[in-house]
Amino acid sequence: MIKKVLISFILILSINSNVYSNENCNNFKKFSVNYMKCKANSAKNNAVSAGKNFIKDTKEFQNKQWSKEKKKMNEIKKKVIKE
């Protein structure tokens, strides 16, 4: 039970840290509709940019890892075709 609470607490902290952005929503009253829109927009923008970075990093990692194997496969194909 303690583990579940601890994991939930860490998850909430990590989610809250992603909500902060460079956009300044302090110009609006804290409980106004415009303030909520501003915060929601900044959270959406951060989520989208984090997703794009994750996808880009994954593609780069796969290209690095698979490029060696692809070269090996191409060399084997050349050897098989020559024989």
PDB file of N, CA, C and O in Angstrom:
ATOM      1  N   MET A   1       0.822  -1.192   0.000  1.00  0.00           N
ATOM      2  CA  MET A   1       0.000   0.000   0.000  1.00  0.00           C
ATOM      3  C   MET A   1       0.867   1.257   0.000  1.00  0.00           C
ATOM      4  O   MET A   1       0.569   2.237  -0.682  1.00  0.00           O
ATOM      5  N   ILE A   2       1.931   1.207   0.769  1.00  0.00           N
ATOM      6  CA  ILE A   2       2.829   2.364   0.837  1.00  0.00           C
ATOM      7  C   ILE A   2       3.488   2.597  -0.514  1.00  0.00           C
ATOM      8  O   ILE A   2       3.693   3.740  -0.922  1.00  0.00           O
ATOM      9  N   LYS A   3       3.820   1.510  -1.209  1.00  0.00           N
ATOM     10  CA  LYS A   3       4.443   1.632  -2.528  1.00  0.00           C
ATOM     11  C   LYS A   3       3.501   2.323  -3.504  1.00  0.00           C
ATOM     12  O   LYS A   3       3.930   3.169  -4.288  1.00  0.00           O
ATOM     13  N   LYS A   4       2.221   1.968  -3.460  1.00  0.00           N
ATOM     14  CA  LYS A   4       1.241   2.582  -4.357  1.00  0.00           C
ATOM     15  C   LYS A   4       1.125   4.078  -4.101  1.00  0.00           C
ATOM     16  O   LYS A   4       1.068   4.872  -5.040  1.00  0.00           O
ATOM     17  N   VAL A   5       1.090   4.455  -2.838  1.00  0.00           N
ATOM     18  CA  VAL A   5       0.989   5.868  -2.478  1.00  0.00           C
ATOM     19  C   VAL A   5       2.242   6.600  -2.929  1.00  0.00           C
ATOM     20  O   VAL A   5       2.152   7.703  -3.468  1.00  0.00           O
ATOM     21  N   LEU A   6       3.384   6.017  -2.721  1.00  0.00           N
ATOM     22  CA  LEU A   6       4.648   6.647  -3.109  1.00  0.00           C
ATOM     23  C   LEU A   6       4.747   6.805  -4.618  1.00  0.00           C
ATOM     24  O   LEU A   6       5.171   7.852  -5.108  1.00  0.00           O
ATOM     25  N   ILE A   7       4.360   5.779  -5.354  1.00  0.00           N
ATOM     26  CA  ILE A   7       4.389   5.860  -6.817  1.00  0.00           C
ATOM     27  C   ILE A   7       3.401   6.910  -7.311  1.00  0.00           C
ATOM     28  O   ILE A   7       3.710   7.669  -8.229  1.00  0.00           O
ATOM     29  N   SER A   8       2.211   6.959  -6.707  1.00  0.00           N
ATOM     30  CA  SER A   8       1.212   7.963  -7.092  1.00  0.00           C
ATOM     31  C   SER A   8       1.739   9.367  -6.830  1.00  0.00           C
ATOM     32  O   SER A   8       1.565  10.263  -7.655  1.00  0.00           O
ATOM     33  N   PHE A   9       2.377   9.557  -5.692  1.00  0.00           N
ATOM     34  CA  PHE A   9       2.932  10.863  -5.332  1.00  0.00           C
ATOM     35  C   PHE A   9       3.998  11.301  -6.330  1.00  0.00           C
ATOM     36  O   PHE A   9       4.007  12.455  -6.758  1.00  0.00           O
ATOM     37  N   ILE A  10       4.887  10.402  -6.699  1.00  0.00           N
ATOM     38  CA  ILE A  10       5.941  10.716  -7.667  1.00  0.00           C
ATOM     39  C   ILE A  10       5.339  11.019  -9.030  1.00  0.00           C
ATOM     40  O   ILE A  10       5.791  11.933  -9.720  1.00  0.00           O
ATOM     41  N   LEU A  11       4.332  10.265  -9.418  1.00  0.00           N
ATOM     42  CA  LEU A  11       3.672  10.500 -10.696  1.00  0.00           C
ATOM     43  C   LEU A  11       3.017  11.879 -10.735  1.00  0.00           C
ATOM     44  O   LEU A  11       3.121  12.587 -11.736  1.00  0.00           O
ATOM     45  N   ILE A  12       2.356  12.255  -9.666  1.00  0.00           N
ATOM     46  CA  ILE A  12       1.705  13.566  -9.607  1.00  0.00           C
ATOM     47  C   ILE A  12       2.742  14.676  -9.684  1.00  0.00           C
ATOM     48  O   ILE A  12       2.530  15.672 -10.377  1.00  0.00           O
ATOM     49  N   LEU A  13       3.847  14.521  -8.992  1.00  0.00           N
ATOM     50  CA  LEU A  13       4.903  15.540  -9.044  1.00  0.00           C
ATOM     51  C   LEU A  13       5.489  15.671 -10.441  1.00  0.00           C
ATOM     52  O   LEU A  13       5.766  16.779 -10.899  1.00  0.00           O
ATOM     53  N   SER A  14       5.679  14.548 -11.116  1.00  0.00           N
ATOM     54  CA  SER A  14       6.251  14.613 -12.459  1.00  0.00           C
ATOM     55  C   SER A  14       5.273  15.234 -13.442  1.00  0.00           C
ATOM     56  O   SER A  14       5.689  15.946 -14.356  1.00  0.00           O
ATOM     57  N   ILE A  15       3.993  14.982 -13.275  1.00  0.00           N
ATOM     58  CA  ILE A  15       2.990  15.586 -14.159  1.00  0.00           C
ATOM     59  C   ILE A  15       2.915  17.085 -13.930  1.00  0.00           C
ATOM     60  O   ILE A  15       2.819  17.857 -14.883  1.00  0.00           O
ATOM     61  N   ASN A  16       2.958  17.499 -12.673  1.00  0.00           N
ATOM     62  CA  ASN A  16       2.884  18.927 -12.370  1.00  0.00           C
ATOM     63  C   ASN A  16       4.085  19.688 -12.913  1.00  0.00           C
ATOM     64  O   ASN A  16       3.945  20.844 -13.311  1.00  0.00           O
ATOM     65  N   SER A  17       5.234  19.083 -12.938  1.00  0.00           N
ATOM     66  CA  SER A  17       6.416  19.780 -13.435  1.00  0.00           C
ATOM     67  C   SER A  17       6.339  19.996 -14.940  1.00  0.00           C
ATOM     68  O   SER A  17       6.961  20.926 -15.455  1.00  0.00           O
ATOM     69  N   ASN A  18       5.587  19.156 -15.661  1.00  0.00           N
ATOM     70  CA  ASN A  18       5.443  19.321 -17.101  1.00  0.00           C
ATOM     71  C   ASN A  18       4.471  20.425 -17.462  1.00  0.00           C
ATOM     72  O   ASN A  18       4.474  20.895 -18.600  1.00  0.00           O
ATOM     73  N   VAL A  19       3.641  20.851 -16.526  1.00  0.00           N
ATOM     74  CA  VAL A  19       2.627  21.859 -16.821  1.00  0.00           C
ATOM     75  C   VAL A  19       3.251  23.240 -16.928  1.00  0.00           C
ATOM     76  O   VAL A  19       2.745  24.086 -17.665  1.00  0.00           O
ATOM     77  N   TYR A  20       4.329  23.484 -16.214  1.00  0.00           N
ATOM     78  CA  TYR A  20       4.953  24.796 -16.245  1.00  0.00           C
ATOM     79  C   TYR A  20       5.600  25.044 -17.598  1.00  0.00           C
ATOM     80  O   TYR A  20       6.212  24.152 -18.184  1.00  0.00           O
ATOM     81  N   SER A  21       5.455  26.266 -18.080  1.00  0.00           N
ATOM     82  CA  SER A  21       6.027  26.585 -19.378  1.00  0.00           C
ATOM     83  C   SER A  21       6.523  28.021 -19.380  1.00  0.00           C
ATOM     84  O   SER A  21       6.503  28.710 -18.360  1.00  0.00           O
ATOM     85  N   ASN A  22       6.968  28.450 -20.553  1.00  0.00           N
ATOM     86  CA  ASN A  22       7.469  29.812 -20.696  1.00  0.00           C
ATOM     87  C   ASN A  22       6.351  30.831 -20.835  1.00  0.00           C
ATOM     88  O   ASN A  22       6.586  32.029 -20.679  1.00  0.00           O
ATOM     89  N   GLU A  23       5.143  30.376 -21.124  1.00  0.00           N
ATOM     90  CA  GLU A  23       4.026  31.291 -21.284  1.00  0.00           C
ATOM     91  C   GLU A  23       3.683  31.917 -19.944  1.00  0.00           C
ATOM     92  O   GLU A  23       3.673  31.239 -18.917  1.00  0.00           O
ATOM     93  N   ASN A  24       3.403  33.201 -19.956  1.00  0.00           N
ATOM     94  CA  ASN A  24       3.089  33.907 -18.726  1.00  0.00           C
ATOM     95  C   ASN A  24       1.580  34.061 -18.614  1.00  0.00           C
ATOM     96  O   ASN A  24       0.983  34.854 -19.341  1.00  0.00           O
ATOM     97  N   CYS A  25       0.966  33.319 -17.722  1.00  0.00           N
ATOM     98  CA  CYS A  25      -0.479  33.386 -17.512  1.00  0.00           C
ATOM     99  C   CYS A  25      -0.814  34.230 -16.295  1.00  0.00           C
ATOM    100  O   CYS A  25      -1.967  34.266 -15.865  1.00  0.00           O
ATOM    101  N   ASN A  26       0.169  34.904 -15.741  1.00  0.00           N
ATOM    102  CA  ASN A  26      -0.062  35.713 -14.540  1.00  0.00           C
ATOM    103  C   ASN A  26      -0.826  36.989 -14.828  1.00  0.00           C
ATOM    104  O   ASN A  26      -1.249  37.682 -13.902  1.00  0.00           O
ATOM    105  N   ASN A  27      -1.011  37.311 -16.108  1.00  0.00           N
ATOM    106  CA  ASN A  27      -1.749  38.522 -16.463  1.00  0.00           C
ATOM    107  C   ASN A  27      -3.231  38.375 -16.164  1.00  0.00           C
ATOM    108  O   ASN A  27      -3.946  39.373 -16.078  1.00  0.00           O
ATOM    109  N   PHE A  28      -3.697  37.155 -16.007  1.00  0.00           N
ATOM    110  CA  PHE A  28      -5.115  36.889 -15.790  1.00  0.00           C
ATOM    111  C   PHE A  28      -5.372  36.583 -14.319  1.00  0.00           C
ATOM    112  O   PHE A  28      -4.473  36.186 -13.578  1.00  0.00           O
ATOM    113  N   LYS A  29      -6.625  36.781 -13.920  1.00  0.00           N
ATOM    114  CA  LYS A  29      -7.013  36.385 -12.568  1.00  0.00           C
ATOM    115  C   LYS A  29      -6.957  34.870 -12.481  1.00  0.00           C
ATOM    116  O   LYS A  29      -7.211  34.179 -13.468  1.00  0.00           O
ATOM    117  N   LYS A  30      -6.625  34.351 -11.306  1.00  0.00           N
ATOM    118  CA  LYS A  30      -6.330  32.936 -11.154  1.00  0.00           C
ATOM    119  C   LYS A  30      -7.512  32.029 -11.495  1.00  0.00           C
ATOM    120  O   LYS A  30      -7.298  30.932 -12.010  1.00  0.00           O
ATOM    121  N   PHE A  31      -8.735  32.442 -11.229  1.00  0.00           N
ATOM    122  CA  PHE A  31      -9.880  31.593 -11.491  1.00  0.00           C
ATOM    123  C   PHE A  31     -10.694  32.048 -12.695  1.00  0.00           C
ATOM    124  O   PHE A  31     -11.851  31.654 -12.844  1.00  0.00           O
ATOM    125  N   SER A  32     -10.107  32.869 -13.551  1.00  0.00           N
ATOM    126  CA  SER A  32     -10.822  33.326 -14.737  1.00  0.00           C
ATOM    127  C   SER A  32     -10.742  32.284 -15.853  1.00  0.00           C
ATOM    128  O   SER A  32      -9.888  31.398 -15.838  1.00  0.00           O
ATOM    129  N   VAL A  33     -11.638  32.411 -16.805  1.00  0.00           N
ATOM    130  CA  VAL A  33     -11.680  31.486 -17.943  1.00  0.00           C
ATOM    131  C   VAL A  33     -10.414  31.630 -18.783  1.00  0.00           C
ATOM    132  O   VAL A  33      -9.865  30.636 -19.259  1.00  0.00           O
ATOM    133  N   ASN A  34      -9.956  32.857 -18.962  1.00  0.00           N
ATOM    134  CA  ASN A  34      -8.753  33.099 -19.774  1.00  0.00           C
ATOM    135  C   ASN A  34      -7.509  32.481 -19.141  1.00  0.00           C
ATOM    136  O   ASN A  34      -6.632  31.981 -19.845  1.00  0.00           O
ATOM    137  N   TYR A  35      -7.436  32.517 -17.815  1.00  0.00           N
ATOM    138  CA  TYR A  35      -6.311  31.901 -17.108  1.00  0.00           C
ATOM    139  C   TYR A  35      -6.313  30.388 -17.332  1.00  0.00           C
ATOM    140  O   TYR A  35      -5.276  29.788 -17.614  1.00  0.00           O
ATOM    141  N   MET A  36      -7.483  29.789 -17.202  1.00  0.00           N
ATOM    142  CA  MET A  36      -7.596  28.338 -17.412  1.00  0.00           C
ATOM    143  C   MET A  36      -7.253  27.966 -18.852  1.00  0.00           C
ATOM    144  O   MET A  36      -6.598  26.952 -19.094  1.00  0.00           O
ATOM    145  N   LYS A  37      -7.691  28.782 -19.806  1.00  0.00           N
ATOM    146  CA  LYS A  37      -7.361  28.531 -21.211  1.00  0.00           C
ATOM    147  C   LYS A  37      -5.856  28.632 -21.434  1.00  0.00           C
ATOM    148  O   LYS A  37      -5.265  27.819 -22.144  1.00  0.00           O
ATOM    149  N   CYS A  38      -5.253  29.632 -20.821  1.00  0.00           N
ATOM    150  CA  CYS A  38      -3.810  29.831 -20.970  1.00  0.00           C
ATOM    151  C   CYS A  38      -3.049  28.634 -20.399  1.00  0.00           C
ATOM    152  O   CYS A  38      -2.130  28.127 -21.042  1.00  0.00           O
ATOM    153  N   LYS A  39      -3.418  28.177 -19.201  1.00  0.00           N
ATOM    154  CA  LYS A  39      -2.750  27.040 -18.581  1.00  0.00           C
ATOM    155  C   LYS A  39      -2.962  25.759 -19.394  1.00  0.00           C
ATOM    156  O   LYS A  39      -2.037  24.966 -19.576  1.00  0.00           O
ATOM    157  N   ALA A  40      -4.194  25.571 -19.880  1.00  0.00           N
ATOM    158  CA  ALA A  40      -4.477  24.373 -20.677  1.00  0.00           C
ATOM    159  C   ALA A  40      -3.679  24.388 -21.966  1.00  0.00           C
ATOM    160  O   ALA A  40      -3.160  23.359 -22.399  1.00  0.00           O
ATOM    161  N   ASN A  41      -3.583  25.554 -22.574  1.00  0.00           N
ATOM    162  CA  ASN A  41      -2.828  25.688 -23.820  1.00  0.00           C
ATOM    163  C   ASN A  41      -1.344  25.410 -23.594  1.00  0.00           C
ATOM    164  O   ASN A  41      -0.705  24.741 -24.406  1.00  0.00           O
ATOM    165  N   SER A  42      -0.803  25.915 -22.504  1.00  0.00           N
ATOM    166  CA  SER A  42       0.620  25.676 -22.226  1.00  0.00           C
ATOM    167  C   SER A  42       0.874  24.197 -21.911  1.00  0.00           C
ATOM    168  O   SER A  42       1.904  23.650 -22.306  1.00  0.00           O
ATOM    169  N   ALA A  43      -0.056  23.549 -21.203  1.00  0.00           N
ATOM    170  CA  ALA A  43       0.099  22.130 -20.915  1.00  0.00           C
ATOM    171  C   ALA A  43       0.041  21.315 -22.206  1.00  0.00           C
ATOM    172  O   ALA A  43       0.810  20.371 -22.388  1.00  0.00           O
ATOM    173  N   LYS A  44      -0.875  21.686 -23.100  1.00  0.00           N
ATOM    174  CA  LYS A  44      -0.998  20.986 -24.381  1.00  0.00           C
ATOM    175  C   LYS A  44       0.274  21.153 -25.205  1.00  0.00           C
ATOM    176  O   LYS A  44       0.778  20.191 -25.783  1.00  0.00           O
ATOM    177  N   ASN A  45       0.780  22.362 -25.254  1.00  0.00           N
ATOM    178  CA  ASN A  45       2.003  22.627 -26.030  1.00  0.00           C
ATOM    179  C   ASN A  45       3.183  21.830 -25.488  1.00  0.00           C
ATOM    180  O   ASN A  45       3.980  21.296 -26.260  1.00  0.00           O
ATOM    181  N   ASN A  46       3.298  21.747 -24.166  1.00  0.00           N
ATOM    182  CA  ASN A  46       4.394  20.969 -23.568  1.00  0.00           C
ATOM    183  C   ASN A  46       4.246  19.488 -23.865  1.00  0.00           C
ATOM    184  O   ASN A  46       5.233  18.804 -24.135  1.00  0.00           O
ATOM    185  N   ALA A  47       3.014  18.989 -23.818  1.00  0.00           N
ATOM    186  CA  ALA A  47       2.793  17.569 -24.099  1.00  0.00           C
ATOM    187  C   ALA A  47       3.125  17.245 -25.545  1.00  0.00           C
ATOM    188  O   ALA A  47       3.731  16.212 -25.829  1.00  0.00           O
ATOM    189  N   VAL A  48       2.736  18.115 -26.451  1.00  0.00           N
ATOM    190  CA  VAL A  48       3.010  17.891 -27.871  1.00  0.00           C
ATOM    191  C   VAL A  48       4.512  17.935 -28.138  1.00  0.00           C
ATOM    192  O   VAL A  48       5.041  17.085 -28.855  1.00  0.00           O
ATOM    193  N   SER A  49       5.196  18.915 -27.570  1.00  0.00           N
ATOM    194  CA  SER A  49       6.637  19.015 -27.812  1.00  0.00           C
ATOM    195  C   SER A  49       7.383  17.834 -27.183  1.00  0.00           C
ATOM    196  O   SER A  49       8.358  17.344 -27.753  1.00  0.00           O
ATOM    197  N   ALA A  50       6.931  17.378 -26.015  1.00  0.00           N
ATOM    198  CA  ALA A  50       7.568  16.217 -25.387  1.00  0.00           C
ATOM    199  C   ALA A  50       7.358  14.976 -26.254  1.00  0.00           C
ATOM    200  O   ALA A  50       8.270  14.164 -26.405  1.00  0.00           O
ATOM    201  N   GLY A  51       6.174  14.830 -26.816  1.00  0.00           N
ATOM    202  CA  GLY A  51       5.894  13.694 -27.701  1.00  0.00           C
ATOM    203  C   GLY A  51       6.752  13.728 -28.945  1.00  0.00           C
ATOM    204  O   GLY A  51       7.270  12.700 -29.380  1.00  0.00           O
ATOM    205  N   LYS A  52       6.903  14.912 -29.519  1.00  0.00           N
ATOM    206  CA  LYS A  52       7.728  15.045 -30.723  1.00  0.00           C
ATOM    207  C   LYS A  52       9.182  14.714 -30.415  1.00  0.00           C
ATOM    208  O   LYS A  52       9.847  14.035 -31.197  1.00  0.00           O
ATOM    209  N   ASN A  53       9.675  15.193 -29.280  1.00  0.00           N
ATOM    210  CA  ASN A  53      11.061  14.897 -28.896  1.00  0.00           C
ATOM    211  C   ASN A  53      11.253  13.407 -28.671  1.00  0.00           C
ATOM    212  O   ASN A  53      12.280  12.852 -29.063  1.00  0.00           O
ATOM    213  N   PHE A  54      10.284  12.751 -28.048  1.00  0.00           N
ATOM    214  CA  PHE A  54      10.377  11.313 -27.802  1.00  0.00           C
ATOM    215  C   PHE A  54      10.428  10.545 -29.116  1.00  0.00           C
ATOM    216  O   PHE A  54      11.232   9.626 -29.270  1.00  0.00           O
ATOM    217  N   ILE A  55       9.577  10.917 -30.056  1.00  0.00           N
ATOM    218  CA  ILE A  55       9.544  10.247 -31.356  1.00  0.00           C
ATOM    219  C   ILE A  55      10.857  10.459 -32.096  1.00  0.00           C
ATOM    220  O   ILE A  55      11.415   9.524 -32.669  1.00  0.00           O
ATOM    221  N   LYS A  56      11.345  11.695 -32.080  1.00  0.00           N
ATOM    222  CA  LYS A  56      12.603  11.998 -32.767  1.00  0.00           C
ATOM    223  C   LYS A  56      13.761  11.208 -32.165  1.00  0.00           C
ATOM    224  O   LYS A  56      14.579  10.642 -32.891  1.00  0.00           O
ATOM    225  N   ASP A  57      13.827  11.173 -30.833  1.00  0.00           N
ATOM    226  CA  ASP A  57      14.898  10.426 -30.172  1.00  0.00           C
ATOM    227  C   ASP A  57      14.810   8.936 -30.478  1.00  0.00           C
ATOM    228  O   ASP A  57      15.833   8.277 -30.669  1.00  0.00           O
ATOM    229  N   THR A  58      13.593   8.405 -30.524  1.00  0.00           N
ATOM    230  CA  THR A  58      13.407   6.989 -30.824  1.00  0.00           C
ATOM    231  C   THR A  58      13.871   6.666 -32.236  1.00  0.00           C
ATOM    232  O   THR A  58      14.546   5.660 -32.454  1.00  0.00           O
ATOM    233  N   LYS A  59      13.514   7.509 -33.191  1.00  0.00           N
ATOM    234  CA  LYS A  59      13.932   7.285 -34.577  1.00  0.00           C
ATOM    235  C   LYS A  59      15.447   7.331 -34.709  1.00  0.00           C
ATOM    236  O   LYS A  59      16.041   6.495 -35.389  1.00  0.00           O
ATOM    237  N   GLU A  60      16.073   8.306 -34.061  1.00  0.00           N
ATOM    238  CA  GLU A  60      17.532   8.411 -34.131  1.00  0.00           C
ATOM    239  C   GLU A  60      18.201   7.188 -33.514  1.00  0.00           C
ATOM    240  O   GLU A  60      19.179   6.671 -34.055  1.00  0.00           O
ATOM    241  N   PHE A  61      17.675   6.725 -32.380  1.00  0.00           N
ATOM    242  CA  PHE A  61      18.237   5.545 -31.732  1.00  0.00           C
ATOM    243  C   PHE A  61      18.100   4.323 -32.624  1.00  0.00           C
ATOM    244  O   PHE A  61      19.045   3.548 -32.771  1.00  0.00           O
ATOM    245  N   GLN A  62      16.926   4.148 -33.222  1.00  0.00           N
ATOM    246  CA  GLN A  62      16.719   2.998 -34.093  1.00  0.00           C
ATOM    247  C   GLN A  62      17.633   3.050 -35.307  1.00  0.00           C
ATOM    248  O   GLN A  62      18.182   2.026 -35.716  1.00  0.00           O
ATOM    249  N   ASN A  63      17.797   4.221 -35.880  1.00  0.00           N
ATOM    250  CA  ASN A  63      18.691   4.344 -37.040  1.00  0.00           C
ATOM    251  C   ASN A  63      20.127   3.992 -36.662  1.00  0.00           C
ATOM    252  O   ASN A  63      20.825   3.325 -37.426  1.00  0.00           O
ATOM    253  N   LYS A  64      20.571   4.439 -35.490  1.00  0.00           N
ATOM    254  CA  LYS A  64      21.930   4.123 -35.050  1.00  0.00           C
ATOM    255  C   LYS A  64      22.095   2.630 -34.817  1.00  0.00           C
ATOM    256  O   LYS A  64      23.087   2.038 -35.243  1.00  0.00           O
ATOM    257  N   GLN A  65      21.133   2.023 -34.146  1.00  0.00           N
ATOM    258  CA  GLN A  65      21.235   0.604 -33.797  1.00  0.00           C
ATOM    259  C   GLN A  65      21.088  -0.288 -35.019  1.00  0.00           C
ATOM    260  O   GLN A  65      21.790  -1.291 -35.143  1.00  0.00           O
ATOM    261  N   TRP A  66      20.197   0.062 -35.907  1.00  0.00           N
ATOM    262  CA  TRP A  66      19.895  -0.802 -37.042  1.00  0.00           C
ATOM    263  C   TRP A  66      20.812  -0.567 -38.235  1.00  0.00           C
ATOM    264  O   TRP A  66      20.848  -1.392 -39.148  1.00  0.00           O
ATOM    265  N   SER A  67      21.551   0.532 -38.251  1.00  0.00           N
ATOM    266  CA  SER A  67      22.397   0.801 -39.407  1.00  0.00           C
ATOM    267  C   SER A  67      23.502  -0.245 -39.537  1.00  0.00           C
ATOM    268  O   SER A  67      23.831  -0.649 -40.652  1.00  0.00           O
ATOM    269  N   LYS A  68      24.079  -0.692 -38.423  1.00  0.00           N
ATOM    270  CA  LYS A  68      25.129  -1.716 -38.467  1.00  0.00           C
ATOM    271  C   LYS A  68      24.564  -3.033 -39.004  1.00  0.00           C
ATOM    272  O   LYS A  68      25.183  -3.682 -39.848  1.00  0.00           O
ATOM    273  N   GLU A  69      23.405  -3.416 -38.518  1.00  0.00           N
ATOM    274  CA  GLU A  69      22.796  -4.666 -38.967  1.00  0.00           C
ATOM    275  C   GLU A  69      22.393  -4.584 -40.433  1.00  0.00           C
ATOM    276  O   GLU A  69      22.494  -5.564 -41.170  1.00  0.00           O
ATOM    277  N   LYS A  70      21.938  -3.414 -40.844  1.00  0.00           N
ATOM    278  CA  LYS A  70      21.549  -3.241 -42.247  1.00  0.00           C
ATOM    279  C   LYS A  70      22.766  -3.381 -43.155  1.00  0.00           C
ATOM    280  O   LYS A  70      22.673  -3.980 -44.227  1.00  0.00           O
ATOM    281  N   LYS A  71      23.895  -2.840 -42.739  1.00  0.00           N
ATOM    282  CA  LYS A  71      25.127  -2.980 -43.522  1.00  0.00           C
ATOM    283  C   LYS A  71      25.543  -4.439 -43.621  1.00  0.00           C
ATOM    284  O   LYS A  71      25.954  -4.913 -44.681  1.00  0.00           O
ATOM    285  N   LYS A  72      25.429  -5.149 -42.490  1.00  0.00           N
ATOM    286  CA  LYS A  72      25.783  -6.573 -42.500  1.00  0.00           C
ATOM    287  C   LYS A  72      24.875  -7.348 -43.452  1.00  0.00           C
ATOM    288  O   LYS A  72      25.342  -8.199 -44.209  1.00  0.00           O
ATOM    289  N   MET A  73      23.582  -7.051 -43.412  1.00  0.00           N
ATOM    290  CA  MET A  73      22.630  -7.751 -44.286  1.00  0.00           C
ATOM    291  C   MET A  73      22.927  -7.458 -45.752  1.00  0.00           C
ATOM    292  O   MET A  73      22.853  -8.357 -46.590  1.00  0.00           O
ATOM    293  N   ASN A  74      23.259  -6.218 -46.069  1.00  0.00           N
ATOM    294  CA  ASN A  74      23.588  -5.865 -47.444  1.00  0.00           C
ATOM    295  C   ASN A  74      24.857  -6.578 -47.918  1.00  0.00           C
ATOM    296  O   ASN A  74      24.933  -7.008 -49.069  1.00  0.00           O
ATOM    297  N   GLU A  75      25.846  -6.703 -47.040  1.00  0.00           N
ATOM    298  CA  GLU A  75      27.069  -7.421 -47.399  1.00  0.00           C
ATOM    299  C   GLU A  75      26.781  -8.896 -47.646  1.00  0.00           C
ATOM    300  O   GLU A  75      27.317  -9.491 -48.581  1.00  0.00           O
ATOM    301  N   ILE A  76      25.944  -9.477 -46.817  1.00  0.00           N
ATOM    302  CA  ILE A  76      25.590 -10.891 -46.986  1.00  0.00           C
ATOM    303  C   ILE A  76      24.830 -11.078 -48.295  1.00  0.00           C
ATOM    304  O   ILE A  76      25.062 -12.056 -49.005  1.00  0.00           O
ATOM    305  N   LYS A  77      23.937 -10.168 -48.623  1.00  0.00           N
ATOM    306  CA  LYS A  77      23.178 -10.260 -49.873  1.00  0.00           C
ATOM    307  C   LYS A  77      24.125 -10.200 -51.069  1.00  0.00           C
ATOM    308  O   LYS A  77      23.964 -10.952 -52.031  1.00  0.00           O
ATOM    309  N   LYS A  78      25.109  -9.308 -51.007  1.00  0.00           N
ATOM    310  CA  LYS A  78      26.069  -9.201 -52.095  1.00  0.00           C
ATOM    311  C   LYS A  78      26.861 -10.487 -52.255  1.00  0.00           C
ATOM    312  O   LYS A  78      27.089 -10.939 -53.377  1.00  0.00           O
ATOM    313  N   LYS A  79      27.286 -11.087 -51.135  1.00  0.00           N
ATOM    314  CA  LYS A  79      28.033 -12.343 -51.201  1.00  0.00           C
ATOM    315  C   LYS A  79      27.187 -13.463 -51.770  1.00  0.00           C
ATOM    316  O   LYS A  79      27.686 -14.272 -52.552  1.00  0.00           O
ATOM    317  N   VAL A  80      25.918 -13.532 -51.397  1.00  0.00           N
ATOM    318  CA  VAL A  80      25.042 -14.593 -51.871  1.00  0.00           C
ATOM    319  C   VAL A  80      24.766 -14.426 -53.354  1.00  0.00           C
ATOM    320  O   VAL A  80      24.749 -15.412 -54.091  1.00  0.00           O
ATOM    321  N   ILE A  81      24.551 -13.206 -53.800  1.00  0.00           N
ATOM    322  CA  ILE A  81      24.253 -12.952 -55.206  1.00  0.00           C
ATOM    323  C   ILE A  81      25.462 -13.278 -56.087  1.00  0.00           C
ATOM    324  O   ILE A  81      25.281 -13.787 -57.192  1.00  0.00           O
ATOM    325  N   LYS A  82      26.672 -13.003 -55.638  1.00  0.00           N
ATOM    326  CA  LYS A  82      27.876 -13.268 -56.402  1.00  0.00           C
ATOM    327  C   LYS A  82      28.101 -14.760 -56.585  1.00  0.00           C
ATOM    328  O   LYS A  82      28.643 -15.173 -57.610  1.00  0.00           O
ATOM    329  N   GLU A  83      27.708 -15.565 -55.634  1.00  0.00           N
ATOM    330  CA  GLU A  83      27.980 -16.996 -55.712  1.00  0.00           C
ATOM    331  C   GLU A  83      27.003 -17.684 -56.552  1.00  0.00           C
ATOM    332  O   GLU A  83      27.086 -18.900 -56.725  1.00  0.00           O
TER     333      GLU A  83
END
